[in-house]
């Protein structure tokens, strides 16, 4: 573990299951908000059925 991503040091991150679910919710809203056009209203429901840890290394 360790190393760098650009000028930033890589450090382990720990989040609780509840925090991970909240982050997933944030990601869904962020993806929708970044789509072209002017969003005036977003009605959605996010139901998490299962969870797992996924590590995706970033190659610089």
PDBQT receptor file of N, H, CA, C and O in Angstrom, charges set to zero:
ATOM      1  N   UNK A   1       0.843  -1.172   0.000  1.00  0.00    +0.000 N 
ATOM      2  CA  UNK A   1       0.000   0.000   0.000  1.00  0.00    +0.000 C 
ATOM      3  C   UNK A   1       0.887   1.234   0.000  1.00  0.00    +0.000 C 
ATOM      4  O   UNK A   1       2.049   1.158   0.400  1.00  0.00    +0.000 OA
ATOM      5  N   UNK A   2       0.383   2.321  -0.422  1.00  0.00    +0.000 N 
ATOM      6  H   UNK A   2      -0.560   2.384  -0.746  1.00  0.00    +0.000 HD
ATOM      7  CA  UNK A   2       1.171   3.541  -0.460  1.00  0.00    +0.000 C 
ATOM      8  C   UNK A   2       1.386   3.984  -1.883  1.00  0.00    +0.000 C 
ATOM      9  O   UNK A   2       0.584   3.698  -2.771  1.00  0.00    +0.000 OA
ATOM     10  N   UNK A   3       2.477   4.683  -2.087  1.00  0.00    +0.000 N 
ATOM     11  H   UNK A   3       3.129   4.915  -1.365  1.00  0.00    +0.000 HD
ATOM     12  CA  UNK A   3       2.744   5.209  -3.414  1.00  0.00    +0.000 C 
ATOM     13  C   UNK A   3       2.099   6.570  -3.599  1.00  0.00    +0.000 C 
ATOM     14  O   UNK A   3       1.645   7.196  -2.641  1.00  0.00    +0.000 OA
ATOM     15  N   UNK A   4       2.066   7.012  -4.835  1.00  0.00    +0.000 N 
ATOM     16  H   UNK A   4       2.434   6.503  -5.613  1.00  0.00    +0.000 HD
ATOM     17  CA  UNK A   4       1.538   8.340  -5.127  1.00  0.00    +0.000 C 
ATOM     18  C   UNK A   4       0.632   8.292  -6.348  1.00  0.00    +0.000 C 
ATOM     19  O   UNK A   4       0.795   7.441  -7.223  1.00  0.00    +0.000 OA
ATOM     20  N   UNK A   5      -0.299   9.189  -6.398  1.00  0.00    +0.000 N 
ATOM     21  H   UNK A   5      -0.432   9.880  -5.688  1.00  0.00    +0.000 HD
ATOM     22  CA  UNK A   5      -1.118   9.451  -7.571  1.00  0.00    +0.000 C 
ATOM     23  C   UNK A   5      -0.808  10.895  -7.928  1.00  0.00    +0.000 C 
ATOM     24  O   UNK A   5      -1.310  11.828  -7.302  1.00  0.00    +0.000 OA
ATOM     25  N   UNK A   6       0.029  11.061  -8.945  1.00  0.00    +0.000 N 
ATOM     26  H   UNK A   6       0.437  10.303  -9.453  1.00  0.00    +0.000 HD
ATOM     27  CA  UNK A   6       0.502  12.407  -9.265  1.00  0.00    +0.000 C 
ATOM     28  C   UNK A   6       1.304  12.933  -8.087  1.00  0.00    +0.000 C 
ATOM     29  O   UNK A   6       2.246  12.282  -7.636  1.00  0.00    +0.000 OA
ATOM     30  N   UNK A   7       0.941  14.095  -7.590  1.00  0.00    +0.000 N 
ATOM     31  H   UNK A   7       0.175  14.624  -7.957  1.00  0.00    +0.000 HD
ATOM     32  CA  UNK A   7       1.656  14.662  -6.443  1.00  0.00    +0.000 C 
ATOM     33  C   UNK A   7       0.981  14.314  -5.119  1.00  0.00    +0.000 C 
ATOM     34  O   UNK A   7       1.407  14.771  -4.058  1.00  0.00    +0.000 OA
ATOM     35  N   UNK A   8      -0.072  13.506  -5.187  1.00  0.00    +0.000 N 
ATOM     36  H   UNK A   8      -0.418  13.135  -6.049  1.00  0.00    +0.000 HD
ATOM     37  CA  UNK A   8      -0.832  13.163  -3.983  1.00  0.00    +0.000 C 
ATOM     38  C   UNK A   8      -0.443  11.782  -3.462  1.00  0.00    +0.000 C 
ATOM     39  O   UNK A   8      -0.372  10.815  -4.220  1.00  0.00    +0.000 OA
ATOM     40  N   UNK A   9      -0.198  11.708  -2.179  1.00  0.00    +0.000 N 
ATOM     41  H   UNK A   9      -0.256  12.493  -1.563  1.00  0.00    +0.000 HD
ATOM     42  CA  UNK A   9       0.150  10.442  -1.542  1.00  0.00    +0.000 C 
ATOM     43  C   UNK A   9      -1.104   9.575  -1.424  1.00  0.00    +0.000 C 
ATOM     44  O   UNK A   9      -2.169  10.050  -1.030  1.00  0.00    +0.000 OA
ATOM     45  N   UNK A  10      -0.958   8.314  -1.769  1.00  0.00    +0.000 N 
ATOM     46  H   UNK A  10      -0.093   7.928  -2.090  1.00  0.00    +0.000 HD
ATOM     47  CA  UNK A  10      -2.070   7.374  -1.625  1.00  0.00    +0.000 C 
ATOM     48  C   UNK A  10      -2.136   6.895  -0.191  1.00  0.00    +0.000 C 
ATOM     49  O   UNK A  10      -1.124   6.474   0.369  1.00  0.00    +0.000 OA
ATOM     50  N   UNK A  11      -3.305   6.953   0.408  1.00  0.00    +0.000 N 
ATOM     51  H   UNK A  11      -4.127   7.295  -0.047  1.00  0.00    +0.000 HD
ATOM     52  CA  UNK A  11      -3.485   6.476   1.777  1.00  0.00    +0.000 C 
ATOM     53  C   UNK A  11      -4.746   5.607   1.823  1.00  0.00    +0.000 C 
ATOM     54  O   UNK A  11      -5.674   5.813   1.042  1.00  0.00    +0.000 OA
ATOM     55  N   UNK A  12      -4.774   4.654   2.726  1.00  0.00    +0.000 N 
ATOM     56  H   UNK A  12      -4.019   4.487   3.361  1.00  0.00    +0.000 HD
ATOM     57  CA  UNK A  12      -5.973   3.822   2.845  1.00  0.00    +0.000 C 
ATOM     58  C   UNK A  12      -7.184   4.657   3.266  1.00  0.00    +0.000 C 
ATOM     59  O   UNK A  12      -7.052   5.639   3.996  1.00  0.00    +0.000 OA
ATOM     60  N   UNK A  13      -8.333   4.261   2.805  1.00  0.00    +0.000 N 
ATOM     61  H   UNK A  13      -8.440   3.463   2.212  1.00  0.00    +0.000 HD
ATOM     62  CA  UNK A  13      -9.577   4.937   3.191  1.00  0.00    +0.000 C 
ATOM     63  C   UNK A  13     -10.512   3.906   3.810  1.00  0.00    +0.000 C 
ATOM     64  O   UNK A  13     -10.673   2.802   3.289  1.00  0.00    +0.000 OA
ATOM     65  N   UNK A  14     -11.113   4.276   4.906  1.00  0.00    +0.000 N 
ATOM     66  H   UNK A  14     -10.983   5.172   5.328  1.00  0.00    +0.000 HD
ATOM     67  CA  UNK A  14     -12.062   3.390   5.570  1.00  0.00    +0.000 C 
ATOM     68  C   UNK A  14     -13.381   4.119   5.731  1.00  0.00    +0.000 C 
ATOM     69  O   UNK A  14     -13.424   5.240   6.238  1.00  0.00    +0.000 OA
ATOM     70  N   UNK A  15     -14.447   3.486   5.302  1.00  0.00    +0.000 N 
ATOM     71  H   UNK A  15     -14.413   2.576   4.890  1.00  0.00    +0.000 HD
ATOM     72  CA  UNK A  15     -15.788   4.044   5.501  1.00  0.00    +0.000 C 
ATOM     73  C   UNK A  15     -16.690   2.930   6.013  1.00  0.00    +0.000 C 
ATOM     74  O   UNK A  15     -16.494   1.755   5.700  1.00  0.00    +0.000 OA
ATOM     75  N   UNK A  16     -17.658   3.313   6.786  1.00  0.00    +0.000 N 
ATOM     76  H   UNK A  16     -17.818   4.267   7.040  1.00  0.00    +0.000 HD
ATOM     77  CA  UNK A  16     -18.614   2.326   7.282  1.00  0.00    +0.000 C 
ATOM     78  C   UNK A  16     -19.572   1.930   6.153  1.00  0.00    +0.000 C 
ATOM     79  O   UNK A  16     -19.627   2.591   5.116  1.00  0.00    +0.000 OA
ATOM     80  N   UNK A  17     -20.308   0.870   6.360  1.00  0.00    +0.000 N 
ATOM     81  H   UNK A  17     -20.264   0.333   7.203  1.00  0.00    +0.000 HD
ATOM     82  CA  UNK A  17     -21.298   0.443   5.366  1.00  0.00    +0.000 C 
ATOM     83  C   UNK A  17     -22.320   1.554   5.133  1.00  0.00    +0.000 C 
ATOM     84  O   UNK A  17     -22.711   1.811   3.994  1.00  0.00    +0.000 OA
ATOM     85  N   UNK A  18     -22.751   2.208   6.205  1.00  0.00    +0.000 N 
ATOM     86  H   UNK A  18     -22.433   1.999   7.130  1.00  0.00    +0.000 HD
ATOM     87  CA  UNK A  18     -23.722   3.301   6.079  1.00  0.00    +0.000 C 
ATOM     88  C   UNK A  18     -23.141   4.442   5.255  1.00  0.00    +0.000 C 
ATOM     89  O   UNK A  18     -23.820   4.993   4.389  1.00  0.00    +0.000 OA
ATOM     90  N   UNK A  19     -21.881   4.800   5.522  1.00  0.00    +0.000 N 
ATOM     91  H   UNK A  19     -21.329   4.352   6.225  1.00  0.00    +0.000 HD
ATOM     92  CA  UNK A  19     -21.229   5.860   4.752  1.00  0.00    +0.000 C 
ATOM     93  C   UNK A  19     -21.092   5.459   3.282  1.00  0.00    +0.000 C 
ATOM     94  O   UNK A  19     -21.265   6.294   2.394  1.00  0.00    +0.000 OA
ATOM     95  N   UNK A  20     -20.784   4.192   3.021  1.00  0.00    +0.000 N 
ATOM     96  H   UNK A  20     -20.644   3.513   3.741  1.00  0.00    +0.000 HD
ATOM     97  CA  UNK A  20     -20.654   3.720   1.641  1.00  0.00    +0.000 C 
ATOM     98  C   UNK A  20     -21.979   3.847   0.907  1.00  0.00    +0.000 C 
ATOM     99  O   UNK A  20     -21.999   4.234  -0.262  1.00  0.00    +0.000 OA
ATOM    100  N   UNK A  21     -23.090   3.528   1.571  1.00  0.00    +0.000 N 
ATOM    101  H   UNK A  21     -23.073   3.214   2.520  1.00  0.00    +0.000 HD
ATOM    102  CA  UNK A  21     -24.405   3.668   0.947  1.00  0.00    +0.000 C 
ATOM    103  C   UNK A  21     -24.705   5.129   0.648  1.00  0.00    +0.000 C 
ATOM    104  O   UNK A  21     -25.264   5.447  -0.402  1.00  0.00    +0.000 OA
ATOM    105  N   UNK A  22     -24.335   6.027   1.573  1.00  0.00    +0.000 N 
ATOM    106  H   UNK A  22     -23.881   5.769   2.425  1.00  0.00    +0.000 HD
ATOM    107  CA  UNK A  22     -24.557   7.457   1.350  1.00  0.00    +0.000 C 
ATOM    108  C   UNK A  22     -23.686   7.956   0.192  1.00  0.00    +0.000 C 
ATOM    109  O   UNK A  22     -24.126   8.783  -0.607  1.00  0.00    +0.000 OA
ATOM    110  N   UNK A  23     -22.456   7.453   0.105  1.00  0.00    +0.000 N 
ATOM    111  H   UNK A  23     -22.099   6.781   0.754  1.00  0.00    +0.000 HD
ATOM    112  CA  UNK A  23     -21.577   7.839  -0.998  1.00  0.00    +0.000 C 
ATOM    113  C   UNK A  23     -22.145   7.337  -2.333  1.00  0.00    +0.000 C 
ATOM    114  O   UNK A  23     -22.061   8.036  -3.343  1.00  0.00    +0.000 OA
ATOM    115  N   UNK A  24     -22.714   6.151  -2.339  1.00  0.00    +0.000 N 
ATOM    116  H   UNK A  24     -22.783   5.583  -1.519  1.00  0.00    +0.000 HD
ATOM    117  CA  UNK A  24     -23.327   5.623  -3.561  1.00  0.00    +0.000 C 
ATOM    118  C   UNK A  24     -24.466   6.528  -4.003  1.00  0.00    +0.000 C 
ATOM    119  O   UNK A  24     -24.614   6.814  -5.191  1.00  0.00    +0.000 OA
ATOM    120  N   UNK A  25     -25.260   6.974  -3.058  1.00  0.00    +0.000 N 
ATOM    121  H   UNK A  25     -25.140   6.742  -2.093  1.00  0.00    +0.000 HD
ATOM    122  CA  UNK A  25     -26.354   7.891  -3.346  1.00  0.00    +0.000 C 
ATOM    123  C   UNK A  25     -25.808   9.183  -3.964  1.00  0.00    +0.000 C 
ATOM    124  O   UNK A  25     -26.356   9.686  -4.946  1.00  0.00    +0.000 OA
ATOM    125  N   UNK A  26     -24.735   9.713  -3.392  1.00  0.00    +0.000 N 
ATOM    126  H   UNK A  26     -24.289   9.305  -2.595  1.00  0.00    +0.000 HD
ATOM    127  CA  UNK A  26     -24.102  10.933  -3.897  1.00  0.00    +0.000 C 
ATOM    128  C   UNK A  26     -23.592  10.732  -5.321  1.00  0.00    +0.000 C 
ATOM    129  O   UNK A  26     -23.746  11.612  -6.168  1.00  0.00    +0.000 OA
ATOM    130  N   UNK A  27     -22.987   9.580  -5.586  1.00  0.00    +0.000 N 
ATOM    131  H   UNK A  27     -22.861   8.864  -4.899  1.00  0.00    +0.000 HD
ATOM    132  CA  UNK A  27     -22.452   9.298  -6.923  1.00  0.00    +0.000 C 
ATOM    133  C   UNK A  27     -23.580   9.270  -7.958  1.00  0.00    +0.000 C 
ATOM    134  O   UNK A  27     -23.432   9.829  -9.045  1.00  0.00    +0.000 OA
ATOM    135  N   UNK A  28     -24.689   8.635  -7.637  1.00  0.00    +0.000 N 
ATOM    136  H   UNK A  28     -24.809   8.180  -6.754  1.00  0.00    +0.000 HD
ATOM    137  CA  UNK A  28     -25.823   8.575  -8.563  1.00  0.00    +0.000 C 
ATOM    138  C   UNK A  28     -26.309   9.979  -8.902  1.00  0.00    +0.000 C 
ATOM    139  O   UNK A  28     -26.511  10.302 -10.073  1.00  0.00    +0.000 OA
ATOM    140  N   UNK A  29     -26.496  10.807  -7.894  1.00  0.00    +0.000 N 
ATOM    141  H   UNK A  29     -26.332  10.545  -6.943  1.00  0.00    +0.000 HD
ATOM    142  CA  UNK A  29     -26.976  12.181  -8.119  1.00  0.00    +0.000 C 
ATOM    143  C   UNK A  29     -25.941  12.974  -8.920  1.00  0.00    +0.000 C 
ATOM    144  O   UNK A  29     -26.309  13.729  -9.820  1.00  0.00    +0.000 OA
ATOM    145  N   UNK A  30     -24.663  12.815  -8.607  1.00  0.00    +0.000 N 
ATOM    146  H   UNK A  30     -24.364  12.202  -7.876  1.00  0.00    +0.000 HD
ATOM    147  CA  UNK A  30     -23.606  13.539  -9.322  1.00  0.00    +0.000 C 
ATOM    148  C   UNK A  30     -23.570  13.157 -10.794  1.00  0.00    +0.000 C 
ATOM    149  O   UNK A  30     -23.438  14.026 -11.656  1.00  0.00    +0.000 OA
ATOM    150  N   UNK A  31     -23.684  11.878 -11.087  1.00  0.00    +0.000 N 
ATOM    151  H   UNK A  31     -23.791  11.172 -10.386  1.00  0.00    +0.000 HD
ATOM    152  CA  UNK A  31     -23.682  11.420 -12.482  1.00  0.00    +0.000 C 
ATOM    153  C   UNK A  31     -24.855  12.037 -13.236  1.00  0.00    +0.000 C 
ATOM    154  O   UNK A  31     -24.688  12.508 -14.361  1.00  0.00    +0.000 OA
ATOM    155  N   UNK A  32     -26.018  12.038 -12.639  1.00  0.00    +0.000 N 
ATOM    156  H   UNK A  32     -26.153  11.655 -11.725  1.00  0.00    +0.000 HD
ATOM    157  CA  UNK A  32     -27.195  12.625 -13.288  1.00  0.00    +0.000 C 
ATOM    158  C   UNK A  32     -27.031  14.129 -13.474  1.00  0.00    +0.000 C 
ATOM    159  O   UNK A  32     -27.392  14.671 -14.519  1.00  0.00    +0.000 OA
ATOM    160  N   UNK A  33     -26.491  14.799 -12.472  1.00  0.00    +0.000 N 
ATOM    161  H   UNK A  33     -26.197  14.360 -11.624  1.00  0.00    +0.000 HD
ATOM    162  CA  UNK A  33     -26.342  16.262 -12.538  1.00  0.00    +0.000 C 
ATOM    163  C   UNK A  33     -25.315  16.676 -13.591  1.00  0.00    +0.000 C 
ATOM    164  O   UNK A  33     -25.408  17.781 -14.125  1.00  0.00    +0.000 OA
ATOM    165  N   UNK A  34     -24.347  15.827 -13.900  1.00  0.00    +0.000 N 
ATOM    166  H   UNK A  34     -24.272  14.930 -13.465  1.00  0.00    +0.000 HD
ATOM    167  CA  UNK A  34     -23.309  16.164 -14.868  1.00  0.00    +0.000 C 
ATOM    168  C   UNK A  34     -23.744  15.938 -16.306  1.00  0.00    +0.000 C 
ATOM    169  O   UNK A  34     -23.021  16.320 -17.226  1.00  0.00    +0.000 OA
ATOM    170  N   UNK A  35     -24.895  15.334 -16.527  1.00  0.00    +0.000 N 
ATOM    171  H   UNK A  35     -25.482  15.024 -15.780  1.00  0.00    +0.000 HD
ATOM    172  CA  UNK A  35     -25.375  15.122 -17.894  1.00  0.00    +0.000 C 
ATOM    173  C   UNK A  35     -25.712  16.472 -18.520  1.00  0.00    +0.000 C 
ATOM    174  O   UNK A  35     -26.160  17.386 -17.828  1.00  0.00    +0.000 OA
ATOM    175  N   UNK A  36     -25.493  16.597 -19.840  1.00  0.00    +0.000 N 
ATOM    176  H   UNK A  36     -25.129  15.854 -20.401  1.00  0.00    +0.000 HD
ATOM    177  CA  UNK A  36     -25.783  17.865 -20.512  1.00  0.00    +0.000 C 
ATOM    178  C   UNK A  36     -27.245  18.285 -20.354  1.00  0.00    +0.000 C 
ATOM    179  O   UNK A  36     -28.141  17.445 -20.264  1.00  0.00    +0.000 OA
ATOM    180  N   UNK A  37     -27.462  19.584 -20.323  1.00  0.00    +0.000 N 
ATOM    181  H   UNK A  37     -26.734  20.265 -20.397  1.00  0.00    +0.000 HD
ATOM    182  CA  UNK A  37     -28.810  20.124 -20.167  1.00  0.00    +0.000 C 
ATOM    183  C   UNK A  37     -28.960  20.760 -18.801  1.00  0.00    +0.000 C 
ATOM    184  O   UNK A  37     -28.035  20.757 -17.988  1.00  0.00    +0.000 OA
ATOM    185  N   UNK A  38     -30.115  21.293 -18.571  1.00  0.00    +0.000 N 
ATOM    186  H   UNK A  38     -30.866  21.295 -19.232  1.00  0.00    +0.000 HD
ATOM    187  CA  UNK A  38     -30.386  21.952 -17.291  1.00  0.00    +0.000 C 
ATOM    188  C   UNK A  38     -31.359  21.097 -16.502  1.00  0.00    +0.000 C 
ATOM    189  O   UNK A  38     -32.535  20.985 -16.847  1.00  0.00    +0.000 OA
ATOM    190  N   UNK A  39     -30.848  20.494 -15.433  1.00  0.00    +0.000 N 
ATOM    191  H   UNK A  39     -29.892  20.585 -15.152  1.00  0.00    +0.000 HD
ATOM    192  CA  UNK A  39     -31.712  19.661 -14.601  1.00  0.00    +0.000 C 
ATOM    193  C   UNK A  39     -32.496  20.559 -13.653  1.00  0.00    +0.000 C 
ATOM    194  O   UNK A  39     -31.920  21.365 -12.923  1.00  0.00    +0.000 OA
ATOM    195  N   UNK A  40     -33.800  20.413 -13.674  1.00  0.00    +0.000 N 
ATOM    196  H   UNK A  40     -34.269  19.759 -14.268  1.00  0.00    +0.000 HD
ATOM    197  CA  UNK A  40     -34.642  21.182 -12.772  1.00  0.00    +0.000 C 
ATOM    198  C   UNK A  40     -35.260  20.299 -11.697  1.00  0.00    +0.000 C 
ATOM    199  O   UNK A  40     -35.655  20.782 -10.636  1.00  0.00    +0.000 OA
ATOM    200  N   UNK A  41     -35.340  19.006 -11.976  1.00  0.00    +0.000 N 
ATOM    201  H   UNK A  41     -35.020  18.613 -12.838  1.00  0.00    +0.000 HD
ATOM    202  CA  UNK A  41     -36.005  18.105 -11.037  1.00  0.00    +0.000 C 
ATOM    203  C   UNK A  41     -35.437  16.704 -11.216  1.00  0.00    +0.000 C 
ATOM    204  O   UNK A  41     -35.262  16.243 -12.344  1.00  0.00    +0.000 OA
ATOM    205  N   UNK A  42     -35.154  16.036 -10.126  1.00  0.00    +0.000 N 
ATOM    206  H   UNK A  42     -35.297  16.410  -9.210  1.00  0.00    +0.000 HD
ATOM    207  CA  UNK A  42     -34.664  14.660 -10.176  1.00  0.00    +0.000 C 
ATOM    208  C   UNK A  42     -35.433  13.843  -9.151  1.00  0.00    +0.000 C 
ATOM    209  O   UNK A  42     -35.360  14.102  -7.949  1.00  0.00    +0.000 OA
ATOM    210  N   UNK A  43     -36.160  12.869  -9.631  1.00  0.00    +0.000 N 
ATOM    211  H   UNK A  43     -36.220  12.658 -10.607  1.00  0.00    +0.000 HD
ATOM    212  CA  UNK A  43     -36.916  11.973  -8.763  1.00  0.00    +0.000 C 
ATOM    213  C   UNK A  43     -36.340  10.576  -8.967  1.00  0.00    +0.000 C 
ATOM    214  O   UNK A  43     -36.429  10.021 -10.062  1.00  0.00    +0.000 OA
ATOM    215  N   UNK A  44     -35.753  10.013  -7.927  1.00  0.00    +0.000 N 
ATOM    216  H   UNK A  44     -35.681  10.465  -7.037  1.00  0.00    +0.000 HD
ATOM    217  CA  UNK A  44     -35.129   8.704  -8.074  1.00  0.00    +0.000 C 
ATOM    218  C   UNK A  44     -35.227   7.940  -6.768  1.00  0.00    +0.000 C 
ATOM    219  O   UNK A  44     -35.493   8.498  -5.703  1.00  0.00    +0.000 OA
ATOM    220  N   UNK A  45     -35.003   6.649  -6.892  1.00  0.00    +0.000 N 
ATOM    221  H   UNK A  45     -34.788   6.196  -7.757  1.00  0.00    +0.000 HD
ATOM    222  CA  UNK A  45     -34.961   5.782  -5.729  1.00  0.00    +0.000 C 
ATOM    223  C   UNK A  45     -33.760   4.859  -5.914  1.00  0.00    +0.000 C 
ATOM    224  O   UNK A  45     -33.592   4.255  -6.974  1.00  0.00    +0.000 OA
ATOM    225  N   UNK A  46     -32.937   4.755  -4.893  1.00  0.00    +0.000 N 
ATOM    226  H   UNK A  46     -33.074   5.246  -4.033  1.00  0.00    +0.000 HD
ATOM    227  CA  UNK A  46     -31.760   3.895  -4.955  1.00  0.00    +0.000 C 
ATOM    228  C   UNK A  46     -31.900   2.825  -3.896  1.00  0.00    +0.000 C 
ATOM    229  O   UNK A  46     -31.962   3.120  -2.702  1.00  0.00    +0.000 OA
ATOM    230  N   UNK A  47     -31.949   1.583  -4.338  1.00  0.00    +0.000 N 
ATOM    231  H   UNK A  47     -31.898   1.344  -5.308  1.00  0.00    +0.000 HD
ATOM    232  CA  UNK A  47     -32.062   0.461  -3.417  1.00  0.00    +0.000 C 
ATOM    233  C   UNK A  47     -30.822  -0.414  -3.598  1.00  0.00    +0.000 C 
ATOM    234  O   UNK A  47     -30.612  -0.994  -4.663  1.00  0.00    +0.000 OA
ATOM    235  N   UNK A  48     -30.021  -0.502  -2.567  1.00  0.00    +0.000 N 
ATOM    236  H   UNK A  48     -30.192  -0.031  -1.702  1.00  0.00    +0.000 HD
ATOM    237  CA  UNK A  48     -28.796  -1.299  -2.626  1.00  0.00    +0.000 C 
ATOM    238  C   UNK A  48     -29.124  -2.704  -2.143  1.00  0.00    +0.000 C 
ATOM    239  O   UNK A  48     -29.556  -2.897  -1.006  1.00  0.00    +0.000 OA
ATOM    240  N   UNK A  49     -28.915  -3.678  -3.016  1.00  0.00    +0.000 N 
ATOM    241  H   UNK A  49     -28.565  -3.521  -3.939  1.00  0.00    +0.000 HD
ATOM    242  CA  UNK A  49     -29.257  -5.057  -2.706  1.00  0.00    +0.000 C 
ATOM    243  C   UNK A  49     -28.076  -5.851  -2.159  1.00  0.00    +0.000 C 
ATOM    244  O   UNK A  49     -28.263  -6.832  -1.439  1.00  0.00    +0.000 OA
ATOM    245  N   UNK A  50     -26.866  -5.429  -2.500  1.00  0.00    +0.000 N 
ATOM    246  H   UNK A  50     -26.715  -4.632  -3.085  1.00  0.00    +0.000 HD
ATOM    247  CA  UNK A  50     -25.680  -6.155  -2.083  1.00  0.00    +0.000 C 
ATOM    248  C   UNK A  50     -24.512  -5.181  -2.090  1.00  0.00    +0.000 C 
ATOM    249  O   UNK A  50     -24.585  -4.126  -2.720  1.00  0.00    +0.000 OA
ATOM    250  N   UNK A  51     -23.457  -5.522  -1.408  1.00  0.00    +0.000 N 
ATOM    251  H   UNK A  51     -23.398  -6.379  -0.897  1.00  0.00    +0.000 HD
ATOM    252  CA  UNK A  51     -22.283  -4.647  -1.407  1.00  0.00    +0.000 C 
ATOM    253  C   UNK A  51     -21.020  -5.486  -1.367  1.00  0.00    +0.000 C 
ATOM    254  O   UNK A  51     -21.009  -6.610  -0.867  1.00  0.00    +0.000 OA
ATOM    255  N   UNK A  52     -19.952  -4.906  -1.912  1.00  0.00    +0.000 N 
ATOM    256  H   UNK A  52     -19.962  -3.993  -2.318  1.00  0.00    +0.000 HD
ATOM    257  CA  UNK A  52     -18.640  -5.546  -1.882  1.00  0.00    +0.000 C 
ATOM    258  C   UNK A  52     -17.582  -4.459  -2.006  1.00  0.00    +0.000 C 
ATOM    259  O   UNK A  52     -17.876  -3.329  -2.396  1.00  0.00    +0.000 OA
ATOM    260  N   UNK A  53     -16.357  -4.815  -1.671  1.00  0.00    +0.000 N 
ATOM    261  H   UNK A  53     -16.118  -5.733  -1.354  1.00  0.00    +0.000 HD
ATOM    262  CA  UNK A  53     -15.239  -3.886  -1.770  1.00  0.00    +0.000 C 
ATOM    263  C   UNK A  53     -14.583  -4.079  -3.131  1.00  0.00    +0.000 C 
ATOM    264  O   UNK A  53     -14.271  -5.202  -3.529  1.00  0.00    +0.000 OA
ATOM    265  N   UNK A  54     -14.377  -2.974  -3.839  1.00  0.00    +0.000 N 
ATOM    266  H   UNK A  54     -14.630  -2.062  -3.516  1.00  0.00    +0.000 HD
ATOM    267  CA  UNK A  54     -13.730  -3.020  -5.150  1.00  0.00    +0.000 C 
ATOM    268  C   UNK A  54     -12.588  -2.028  -5.142  1.00  0.00    +0.000 C 
ATOM    269  O   UNK A  54     -12.780  -0.864  -4.791  1.00  0.00    +0.000 OA
ATOM    270  N   UNK A  55     -11.406  -2.469  -5.523  1.00  0.00    +0.000 N 
ATOM    271  H   UNK A  55     -11.249  -3.414  -5.808  1.00  0.00    +0.000 HD
ATOM    272  CA  UNK A  55     -10.241  -1.584  -5.619  1.00  0.00    +0.000 C 
ATOM    273  C   UNK A  55      -9.909  -1.405  -7.086  1.00  0.00    +0.000 C 
ATOM    274  O   UNK A  55      -9.654  -2.376  -7.799  1.00  0.00    +0.000 OA
ATOM    275  N   UNK A  56      -9.914  -0.165  -7.531  1.00  0.00    +0.000 N 
ATOM    276  H   UNK A  56     -10.121   0.624  -6.952  1.00  0.00    +0.000 HD
ATOM    277  CA  UNK A  56      -9.589   0.135  -8.920  1.00  0.00    +0.000 C 
ATOM    278  C   UNK A  56      -8.348   1.037  -8.896  1.00  0.00    +0.000 C 
ATOM    279  O   UNK A  56      -8.456   2.225  -8.594  1.00  0.00    +0.000 OA
ATOM    280  N   UNK A  57      -7.179   0.484  -9.211  1.00  0.00    +0.000 N 
ATOM    281  H   UNK A  57      -7.092  -0.482  -9.457  1.00  0.00    +0.000 HD
ATOM    282  CA  UNK A  57      -5.974   1.318  -9.192  1.00  0.00    +0.000 C 
ATOM    283  C   UNK A  57      -5.994   2.311 -10.344  1.00  0.00    +0.000 C 
ATOM    284  O   UNK A  57      -6.470   2.005 -11.438  1.00  0.00    +0.000 OA
ATOM    285  N   UNK A  58      -5.479   3.485 -10.088  1.00  0.00    +0.000 N 
ATOM    286  H   UNK A  58      -5.092   3.734  -9.200  1.00  0.00    +0.000 HD
ATOM    287  CA  UNK A  58      -5.404   4.521 -11.114  1.00  0.00    +0.000 C 
ATOM    288  C   UNK A  58      -3.997   4.518 -11.680  1.00  0.00    +0.000 C 
ATOM    289  O   UNK A  58      -3.023   4.620 -10.933  1.00  0.00    +0.000 OA
ATOM    290  N   UNK A  59      -3.885   4.401 -12.996  1.00  0.00    +0.000 N 
ATOM    291  H   UNK A  59      -4.676   4.317 -13.602  1.00  0.00    +0.000 HD
ATOM    292  CA  UNK A  59      -2.588   4.405 -13.649  1.00  0.00    +0.000 C 
ATOM    293  C   UNK A  59      -2.299   5.804 -14.142  1.00  0.00    +0.000 C 
ATOM    294  O   UNK A  59      -3.110   6.406 -14.847  1.00  0.00    +0.000 OA
ATOM    295  N   UNK A  60      -1.164   6.309 -13.777  1.00  0.00    +0.000 N 
ATOM    296  H   UNK A  60      -0.505   5.820 -13.205  1.00  0.00    +0.000 HD
ATOM    297  CA  UNK A  60      -0.771   7.666 -14.204  1.00  0.00    +0.000 C 
ATOM    298  C   UNK A  60       0.263   7.545 -15.298  1.00  0.00    +0.000 C 
ATOM    299  O   UNK A  60       0.740   8.557 -15.811  1.00  0.00    +0.000 OA
TER     300      UNK A  60
